[in-house]
Amino acid sequence: MKKKIINISIDIDNIHHYLKARNYEPTEHTKLGSIYNYALPRMLDLFEKYNIKATFFTVGEDALKYPDVIKLMHHNGHEIANHTLNHHQHFGELQYSDMEYEILECNKILEDITGDKVIGFRAPGWNINNNTLSILKEGGFKYDSSVFPSKLIPILNLFNYVTNKGRMKSNLGKNMKIGFASKKPYYPHLENFWKKSNQNEILEIPPTVVPFLNLPFLGTSLYKFGKPLFKVSKTIIDLYYDLILYELHAIELVGFEEVNDNRLSVKPGFKFSLKKKIDLYNYFLDSFKGLESKTLKEVSEIYYENSVILK
Ligand SMILES: [Zn+2]
C-alpha cells in the first residue's frame, strides 16, 4: 500500500500580529522577539528529531528582521512560503494593487534571503477574495492554501469572537460557499475559488478538515480540546485521506514568560507550561510516524506531475 503523506505547515504569526488583531499595542514589558528567538528554534529541533520537512508560511516584514532564522529553516530542508508582507488582518478586503504589493513584496524578501523561488501562499486569517488567485498566478505561484473548507466556520468565528471578548473580528465565513469547497486538493476557478475548474493554473491545497464533522484538524484544536478529540479526528481522517495537512502556529511553542503579555492568554493553551506544550508537540508528531513527510511544494509537484491522483 502507498504510504500516506503528512504535511506540517506553520503560520509564523508574530506577537505583534496577535496584539494588533485584538487592537492592542505592546506594553513596555511585552517581549516581541520570542517567536523567532525561542519558538522557531524549538520547532526546528523537534522536526529534526521526527524527520519532518515542513512548510513555513513567513511574513515578509519579520523575515527582514530575522534573516538568519529563515536561512536556517531553508538550510534544514524546510520550505519557505509566503504569508504576505505585513499580515493584514483583513487581507481579503484589500484593493487589488495593495493585495498584489503585499504578496509580491513578501516574495522578493524571502527569495532574496534564501535564493530560492517561493511558489506557495497562505493568506492571513484564511481570508482571500476573487482577485487573490489571479495575483498568485501572475506572480508565478504554483499553489495556494487559504481556502478553509468547513461548514462550521460561522460557529468557529462566533466562538473566537466570544473567547476574545469581542476584540477580534474575522471576515472568514462571510462567503458561506467556502464551506462547500473540496476537502481535497483541487484546481480552483480563479474568481470563484471554492469551485473546481478544468484549468490547472494554480493548485488549491486546503487544510485538513474532519469529514462529516467538519472540525478543523490543527494545532489550535489540540490545545483547545485536548487529545481525545485529536484521536477521534485522526481515526476518521486516516480512513478518508491519503494526504493530511496539519497546521501549526509558532506561538504554540513559546513560553508564557517569554512573551510576558497576559492579554494573549485568550489564545488556547497560551498559559500551559512550556513542558506541556513540548509534550503536546511530541504527542502529535509521534502519531504521524509512519506517514511520509512532505512540504507543500513537494505535494504540489506530485499533483502537477501525476494526473492520476487527481481523479
Ligand atoms: Zn497568519
Residues whose N, C-alpha, C, O or C-beta is under 5 A from the ligand:
A	BS01	ZN	D11 D13 P124 G125
